[in-house]
């Protein structure tokens, strides 16, 4: 079906799509919406920015509309009406940003009768306790917070008949497998399950076997790839200071109304780089997992609205954020793995627009990067260094000597492993510092 009109969607949905200017489904939507409407389990693979969210929201909303109508006219049995007191639709997401974005899209297309709630760590759980006193039809949440709410009996999952797991590969990368298994044990066996992932790794396939029945396997973008509308290029610098100067120079090249995203591997680098670039006074924002939910929402809102033109972030912003007009993605250093590179790059070149991604590498990192792009089958170009623009005078960062005079919580002999927590039970993962040689390994 080449248009949404040919899908014979409910009138309400068809009108909302028309109002949003949505007439032609993307390839992943064409392939998944109809079998999902027919009740099939779905195991779908598609790249970031391909329209996966609407691919599972349209079947979800249609089923919710049918159930709401059946409850209203009394045609459902009493046991089904009893189930209306608990959520019937559950969407799992790896990050709070993605959970919020999914619910925002749901509210864009669903009527007010299809009630919803997004739950995630980093916000007072009492707020979710209060909201769940009148259980919504749809819950969108991160695994840890869902388990916290279920464990306290504020959230009952025994009536869920429609389950979606979005960004399944990132779920496993973040160590959520055990949490997912615990959540599955709380759900009815008779349900429809839709699983979306950028890759079909052996771990994803094993997970699908345990949670689905005879799923329709759909692969729109096989393997790890990057949108063809993105130009890939890199620079090699001789000194660490040159990385910051080059980032600042590249940020000056974007046109009015366009945005830039800069990714660093570690939180302290995000804070330090944003400060050197001038901070919010220079239209540069920062996001890491350490920022509160309110801070992250405020910064993302300013970035979407154009009040902040450049965003420096860790991989917490590498997936699930649909921000228009990101003209370039800059990697401050070599990403730790190929998936990270692909999903960071996927923040630009969205909605068929052109974009660019630039890496800033040392000579030792160049070899690792070229090995990675061969693995990903990506064409890249080495660029000569431009003349650097002067850094903002107001953005003088503390010197290393000044840093050394400050009291630090870390003491000699302590392990360098840091633990990051996204919020809620089980939503944590470990990152280890780079080896003394500073080299990273891909696909080994």
C-alpha positions as CSV (number, residue, x, y, z in Angstrom):
1,X,0.0,0.0,0.0
2,X,1.6,3.2,-1.2
3,X,-0.5,5.7,0.8
4,X,-2.1,5.8,4.2
5,X,-5.5,6.4,2.5
6,X,-5.3,2.9,0.9
7,X,-4.9,1.3,4.4
8,X,-8.6,2.0,5.3
9,X,-7.6,3.2,8.8
10,X,-10.3,4.4,11.2
11,X,-11.7,7.8,10.3
12,X,-10.1,9.5,13.4
13,X,-6.6,8.2,12.5
14,X,-7.0,9.1,8.9
15,X,-8.0,12.6,9.8
16,X,-5.1,13.1,12.2
17,X,-2.6,11.8,9.6
18,X,-4.0,14.2,7.0
19,X,-3.8,17.1,9.4
20,X,-0.2,16.2,10.1
21,X,0.5,16.2,6.4
22,X,1.3,12.5,6.4
23,X,0.2,10.9,3.2
24,X,2.9,8.3,2.2
25,X,4.2,5.7,4.7
26,X,7.9,5.0,4.9
27,X,9.2,1.6,3.9
28,X,9.1,0.2,7.5
29,X,5.6,1.5,7.9
30,X,4.5,-0.1,4.6
31,X,6.0,-3.4,5.7
32,X,4.8,-3.6,9.3
33,X,1.5,-1.7,9.8
34,X,-0.8,-4.2,8.0
35,X,0.5,-7.4,9.6
36,X,0.4,-5.7,13.0
37,X,-3.2,-4.7,12.4
38,X,-3.9,-8.3,11.6
39,X,-2.6,-9.4,15.0
40,X,0.7,-10.8,13.9
41,X,3.8,-10.6,16.1
42,X,6.4,-8.4,14.4
43,X,10.2,-8.6,14.4
44,X,11.3,-5.6,12.5
45,X,14.7,-4.2,11.6
46,X,15.1,-0.7,10.4
47,X,17.7,2.1,10.8
48,X,17.2,5.1,13.0
49,X,15.0,7.8,11.6
50,X,13.0,5.4,9.4
51,X,9.6,6.0,11.0
52,X,9.4,3.0,13.4
53,X,7.4,4.9,16.0
54,X,4.4,5.5,13.8
55,X,4.8,2.0,12.5
56,X,3.8,0.6,15.9
57,X,1.6,3.5,17.2
58,X,-1.0,3.3,14.4
59,X,-1.9,-0.4,15.0
60,X,-1.8,0.3,18.8
61,X,-4.2,3.3,18.5
62,X,-6.5,1.4,16.2
63,X,-6.8,-1.5,18.6
64,X,-7.3,0.9,21.5
65,X,-10.1,2.7,19.6
66,X,-11.8,-0.6,18.9
67,X,-11.5,-1.7,22.6
68,X,-12.8,1.7,23.8
69,X,-15.8,1.5,21.4
70,X,-16.6,-2.1,22.5
71,X,-16.5,-1.1,26.2
72,X,-18.8,1.9,25.6
73,X,-21.5,-0.1,23.7
74,X,-21.3,-3.0,26.2
75,X,-20.4,-5.6,23.7
76,X,-17.3,-6.7,25.6
77,X,-17.7,-9.4,28.3
78,X,-17.4,-8.4,31.9
79,X,-13.9,-9.8,32.3
80,X,-12.7,-7.6,29.4
81,X,-14.4,-4.5,31.0
82,X,-12.6,-5.4,34.3
83,X,-9.3,-5.3,32.3
84,X,-10.0,-1.6,31.4
85,X,-9.0,-0.8,35.0
86,X,-5.4,-1.7,34.1
87,X,-3.1,-0.8,31.2
88,X,-3.7,-2.9,28.1
89,X,-0.8,-1.5,26.0
90,X,2.9,-1.4,27.1
91,X,5.8,0.2,25.2
92,X,9.3,-0.4,26.5
93,X,12.0,2.1,25.7
94,X,15.7,2.2,26.7
95,X,15.9,5.9,27.7
96,X,13.6,8.5,29.3
97,X,14.0,10.8,26.2
98,X,12.7,8.1,23.9
99,X,9.8,7.2,26.3
100,X,8.7,10.9,26.3
101,X,9.0,11.2,22.6
102,X,6.9,8.1,22.0
103,X,4.2,9.3,24.3
104,X,4.3,12.8,22.6
105,X,3.7,11.1,19.2
106,X,0.9,9.0,20.7
107,X,-0.9,12.1,21.9
108,X,-0.4,13.7,18.5
109,X,-2.5,10.9,16.8
110,X,-4.7,9.4,19.5
111,X,-8.0,10.8,20.9
112,X,-8.3,11.8,24.5
113,X,-10.1,8.6,25.3
114,X,-6.9,6.7,24.7
115,X,-5.2,7.7,27.9
116,X,-1.4,7.3,28.3
117,X,1.4,7.8,30.8
118,X,5.2,7.8,30.3
119,X,7.3,6.5,33.3
120,X,11.0,6.7,33.7
121,X,13.8,7.2,36.2
122,X,15.2,10.6,37.2
123,X,11.9,11.9,38.4
124,X,10.1,11.4,41.8
125,X,8.4,8.1,41.7
126,X,5.6,9.5,43.9
127,X,4.5,11.4,40.8
128,X,3.9,8.2,39.0
129,X,2.2,6.7,42.0
130,X,-0.4,9.5,41.9
131,X,-0.8,9.2,38.1
132,X,-1.4,5.5,38.3
133,X,-4.4,5.8,40.7
134,X,-6.4,6.2,37.5
135,X,-4.5,3.6,35.3
136,X,-4.1,4.7,31.7
137,X,-4.7,2.5,28.7
138,X,-1.1,2.9,27.5
139,X,2.1,2.9,29.5
140,X,5.4,3.9,27.9
141,X,8.4,3.4,30.1
142,X,12.0,2.4,30.8
143,X,12.5,-1.1,32.3
144,X,13.8,0.0,35.7
145,X,11.1,2.3,36.6
146,X,8.4,-0.1,35.3
147,X,9.8,-2.8,37.6
148,X,9.9,-0.3,40.5
149,X,6.2,0.5,40.0
150,X,5.2,-3.1,39.5
151,X,7.2,-4.2,42.6
152,X,5.3,-1.6,44.7
153,X,2.0,-2.8,43.2
154,X,1.2,0.6,41.9
155,X,1.3,-0.8,38.3
156,X,-0.5,-3.9,37.3
157,X,0.6,-5.5,34.0
158,X,-1.7,-8.5,34.0
159,X,-4.1,-7.0,31.5
160,X,-1.5,-6.1,28.8
161,X,-2.4,-7.6,25.5
162,X,-0.2,-5.5,23.2
163,X,3.6,-5.1,23.9
164,X,6.1,-3.1,21.9
165,X,9.9,-3.1,22.6
166,X,11.6,-0.3,20.7
167,X,15.3,-0.1,20.1
168,X,15.8,-3.7,21.3
169,X,19.5,-3.7,20.5
170,X,20.1,-0.7,22.7
171,X,18.1,-2.4,25.5
172,X,20.6,-5.3,25.4
173,X,23.6,-2.9,25.1
174,X,22.5,-1.2,28.3
175,X,22.2,-4.5,30.1
176,X,18.4,-4.6,30.3
177,X,18.0,-8.3,29.4
178,X,17.3,-9.5,33.0
179,X,14.8,-6.6,33.5
180,X,13.1,-7.4,30.3
181,X,12.8,-11.1,31.3
182,X,11.3,-10.0,34.6
183,X,8.7,-7.8,32.9
184,X,7.7,-10.6,30.5
185,X,6.9,-12.8,33.5
186,X,4.4,-10.2,34.6
187,X,2.5,-10.1,31.3
188,X,-0.1,-12.5,30.0
189,X,1.1,-15.2,27.7
190,X,-1.7,-14.4,25.2
191,X,-0.6,-11.1,23.7
192,X,0.7,-9.4,20.6
193,X,4.4,-8.5,20.6
194,X,6.1,-6.1,18.3
195,X,9.9,-5.9,18.5
196,X,11.9,-3.2,16.7
197,X,15.7,-3.2,16.4
198,X,18.4,-1.7,14.3
199,X,20.3,-5.0,14.2
200,X,19.3,-8.7,14.3
201,X,22.1,-9.9,16.5
202,X,22.0,-13.5,17.9
203,X,21.0,-12.0,21.2
204,X,18.1,-10.2,19.7
205,X,17.0,-13.3,17.8
206,X,17.1,-15.4,21.0
207,X,15.1,-12.7,22.8
208,X,12.5,-12.8,20.0
209,X,12.1,-16.6,20.4
210,X,11.3,-16.2,24.0
211,X,8.8,-13.4,23.7
212,X,7.1,-14.0,20.3
213,X,5.1,-16.6,18.4
214,X,5.7,-17.1,14.7
215,X,6.6,-13.4,14.1
216,X,6.6,-11.7,10.8
217,X,10.2,-11.0,10.1
218,X,10.7,-7.7,8.4
219,X,14.1,-6.2,7.4
220,X,14.0,-2.9,5.6
221,X,17.6,-1.9,6.2
222,X,19.7,-5.1,6.7
223,X,23.0,-4.9,8.6
224,X,24.5,-1.9,10.3
225,X,24.3,1.0,7.9
226,X,23.9,4.8,7.8
227,X,21.5,6.9,5.8
228,X,22.8,7.6,2.3
229,X,21.9,11.3,2.7
230,X,24.8,11.7,5.2
231,X,28.3,12.7,4.1
232,X,31.1,11.2,6.3
233,X,34.4,12.9,6.7
234,X,37.2,13.2,9.3
235,X,40.1,15.3,10.4
236,X,43.4,14.3,12.1
237,X,44.7,16.7,14.7
238,X,48.1,16.7,16.5
239,X,47.1,18.2,19.9
240,X,44.1,17.9,22.2
241,X,43.6,21.7,22.2
242,X,43.1,21.5,18.4
243,X,40.0,19.3,18.9
244,X,38.2,22.0,20.8
245,X,39.3,24.7,18.3
246,X,38.2,22.6,15.4
247,X,34.7,21.9,17.0
248,X,34.2,25.6,17.5
249,X,35.3,26.3,13.9
250,X,32.8,23.7,12.5
251,X,30.0,25.1,14.6
252,X,30.4,28.5,12.9
253,X,29.8,26.9,9.4
254,X,26.1,26.0,9.9
255,X,23.4,28.2,8.3
256,X,20.8,30.2,10.2
257,X,18.1,27.9,11.4
258,X,20.3,24.8,11.4
259,X,21.7,22.9,14.4
260,X,24.8,20.9,15.3
261,X,25.3,18.0,17.7
262,X,28.7,17.2,19.3
263,X,29.2,13.8,21.0
264,X,31.8,13.0,23.6
265,X,32.4,9.6,25.3
266,X,32.5,10.8,28.8
267,X,30.4,13.2,30.9
268,X,33.3,15.3,32.2
269,X,34.4,16.0,28.6
270,X,30.8,17.2,27.7
271,X,30.9,19.7,30.6
272,X,34.4,20.9,29.8
273,X,33.8,21.2,26.1
274,X,30.5,23.1,26.4
275,X,32.3,25.5,28.8
276,X,35.1,26.1,26.4
277,X,32.7,26.7,23.6
278,X,31.0,29.4,25.6
279,X,28.0,27.6,27.1
280,X,24.5,28.8,26.7
281,X,25.6,32.4,26.4
282,X,27.2,31.3,23.1
283,X,24.1,29.2,22.2
284,X,25.8,25.9,23.3
285,X,23.9,23.5,25.5
286,X,25.0,20.2,27.2
287,X,23.2,17.0,28.2
288,X,24.6,14.0,30.1
289,X,23.1,11.2,32.2
290,X,24.0,13.3,35.3
291,X,21.6,16.1,34.4
292,X,18.2,16.0,36.0
293,X,15.2,15.2,33.9
294,X,14.0,18.9,34.2
295,X,17.4,20.1,33.0
296,X,17.5,17.7,30.1
297,X,13.9,18.6,29.0
298,X,14.7,22.3,29.3
299,X,17.9,22.0,27.2
300,X,16.2,19.8,24.6
301,X,13.3,22.2,24.4
302,X,15.6,25.1,23.8
303,X,17.5,23.0,21.2
304,X,14.4,22.0,19.3
305,X,13.1,25.6,19.4
306,X,16.4,27.0,18.1
307,X,17.3,29.0,21.1
308,X,20.3,26.7,21.4
309,X,22.0,26.0,18.1
310,X,24.6,23.5,19.3
311,X,24.2,20.6,21.7
312,X,27.1,18.8,23.3
313,X,26.1,15.3,24.7
314,X,27.0,11.8,25.6
315,X,25.4,8.9,23.9
316,X,22.3,9.5,26.0
317,X,21.2,11.8,23.1
318,X,22.3,9.4,20.3
319,X,19.0,7.6,19.9
320,X,15.3,8.3,20.0
321,X,15.5,12.0,19.6
322,X,13.8,13.3,16.5
323,X,15.1,16.9,16.2
324,X,14.7,18.6,12.8
325,X,17.4,20.5,11.0
326,X,20.5,19.0,12.6
327,X,22.9,19.8,9.8
328,X,26.0,18.2,11.2
329,X,27.1,15.7,13.9
330,X,30.6,16.1,15.2
331,X,32.4,13.3,17.1
332,X,34.9,14.9,19.5
333,X,36.9,11.6,19.4
334,X,36.6,8.1,18.0
335,X,33.3,6.4,19.3
336,X,33.7,3.3,21.4
337,X,31.9,1.0,19.0
338,X,30.4,1.0,15.5
339,X,26.7,1.1,16.7
340,X,27.5,4.2,18.6
341,X,28.9,5.8,15.5
342,X,25.9,4.9,13.4
343,X,23.3,6.1,15.8
344,X,25.1,9.3,16.5
345,X,25.3,10.0,12.8
346,X,21.6,9.2,12.5
347,X,20.7,12.4,14.3
348,X,21.4,14.2,11.0
349,X,20.2,13.5,7.5
350,X,16.7,12.9,8.8
351,X,13.4,13.1,6.8
352,X,15.4,12.8,3.5
353,X,17.4,15.9,4.3
354,X,21.2,16.0,3.7
355,X,23.6,16.0,6.6
356,X,27.2,15.7,7.5
357,X,29.1,13.8,10.2
358,X,32.7,14.8,11.1
359,X,35.2,12.9,13.3
360,X,38.1,14.5,15.0
361,X,40.9,11.9,15.4
362,X,44.5,11.5,16.5
363,X,46.9,9.7,14.3
364,X,46.5,6.5,16.3
365,X,42.7,6.7,16.1
366,X,42.7,7.2,12.3
367,X,43.7,3.5,11.7
368,X,40.9,2.3,14.0
369,X,38.4,4.5,12.3
370,X,39.3,3.3,8.8
371,X,38.9,-0.3,10.0
372,X,35.5,0.6,11.4
373,X,34.2,2.2,8.2
374,X,35.3,-0.7,6.2
375,X,33.3,-2.9,8.5
376,X,30.2,-0.6,8.1
377,X,30.7,-0.2,4.4
378,X,30.7,3.6,4.7
379,X,32.6,5.9,2.3
380,X,34.6,8.6,4.2
381,X,37.0,11.4,3.2
382,X,40.0,12.8,5.1
383,X,39.8,16.6,5.1
384,X,42.6,19.2,5.5
385,X,42.4,21.2,8.7
386,X,40.8,24.7,8.2
387,X,42.0,27.9,9.8
388,X,40.7,27.8,13.3
389,X,38.3,30.4,14.6
390,X,39.2,32.0,17.9
391,X,37.5,30.5,21.0
392,X,35.1,32.7,22.9
393,X,37.0,34.8,25.4
394,X,34.4,34.2,28.1
395,X,34.9,30.5,27.8
396,X,38.3,30.1,29.4
397,X,38.2,26.7,31.1
398,X,40.2,25.9,34.3
399,X,43.7,24.8,33.7
400,X,44.9,21.3,34.6
401,X,46.9,22.8,37.4
402,X,43.7,24.5,38.8
403,X,41.9,21.2,38.5
404,X,44.6,19.5,40.5
405,X,44.1,21.9,43.4
406,X,40.5,21.1,43.8
407,X,39.5,18.3,46.2
408,X,38.5,15.2,44.3
409,X,36.3,12.3,45.4
410,X,38.6,9.9,43.6
411,X,41.7,8.7,45.5
412,X,44.8,6.9,44.3
413,X,44.2,3.2,44.2
414,X,40.5,3.4,43.6
415,X,39.1,1.5,40.6
416,X,38.5,3.6,37.5
417,X,35.2,1.9,36.7
418,X,32.4,4.4,36.8
419,X,28.8,3.4,37.2
420,X,26.1,5.4,35.4
421,X,22.5,5.1,36.3
422,X,19.6,6.1,34.0
423,X,17.2,5.7,36.9
424,X,15.2,2.9,38.4
425,X,16.0,-0.7,39.2
426,X,18.4,-2.4,36.7
427,X,18.8,0.7,34.5
428,X,22.6,0.9,34.9
429,X,25.7,-0.1,33.0
430,X,29.4,0.2,33.4
431,X,31.9,2.1,31.3
432,X,35.6,1.4,31.8
433,X,38.3,4.0,31.1
434,X,40.4,3.7,27.9
435,X,43.5,1.7,28.0
436,X,46.8,3.5,28.5
437,X,47.4,3.4,24.8
438,X,44.1,5.2,24.2
439,X,43.1,2.7,21.5
440,X,39.6,1.2,21.1
441,X,38.7,-2.0,19.4
442,X,35.7,-2.6,17.1
443,X,34.1,-5.9,16.3
444,X,36.7,-8.1,17.9
